[in-house]
Amino acid sequence: MISSRAIRTIARGAAVAGLLGLAACGNNAERGPTPSEELKQRETIWDLFNQRDDGTKVAVNRYLWNASLEVLNFLPVETIDPFTGVITFGYGTPPGGGRAYRATVYISDPALEARSLNVSIQTSGGAPVAEGTQRAVEDAILTRARQLRVGDRNF
């Protein structure tokens, strides 16, 4: 059997360990905001007009983005990531076509320029399409993006 002296020693050791653990949780050098600071941090409707850039803005050209979705609307959308500028389409058949294709669109820059747009199109067998076909799709997306931008200027 364990003696009462051993039990007291174990109990004291556990108490000291608990107090040391509790002491480690305290002594926080950072204090919370004062009530007046909390009042200053309060959000109101007017805070919408004073927004700061916290780095979460999307750096993708919206006209290229919308034009890609419109031009390739015959393909089902699988994934969309506006923060990286990638749209992945599943297999679909174009109107009047008999072959299934899939596409991935990468918009790398907020500028409305050809260098901002990369389109990759594959057939159902996994082979890439002809370079002329890929270029024609990129041109169609760029043309539609320019049309959308001109349409926005009219308002």
QUIMO-V288780 format. One line per field, one symbol per residue. phi: phi as a letter, one per 20 degrees, with the letter a starting at -180 (. if undefined). psi: psi as a letter, one per 20 degrees, with the letter a starting at -180 (. if undefined). burial: 1 if it has 24 or more other C-alpha atoms within 12 Angstrom, else 0. Layout:
# QUIMO-V288780
phi: ???
psi: ???
burial: ???
This chain:
# QUIMO-V288780
phi: .efffffffffffffffffffffffelffedfffgfffffefecffffedfdedndfedcfffffffffffdfeeffecccffdndcddefbdffndddeccbcdcddbffecffedcccccefenefffffffffffffffffffffffffffe
psi: qprhghghggggghgggghgghhhhalphpqrqrhhhhhhiqprhiihilqqojjjqplpphghghhghghkiipppgqpnihikpppqaprpqpjriqqrqqppooiqiqmrhiipppppqrhiiqqrqhhgghhgghhggghghghghhhhi.
burial: 00000000000000000000000000000000000000000000000000000000000111111111101100110000010011111111000000011111111111010101111111000000000001001111111111010000000
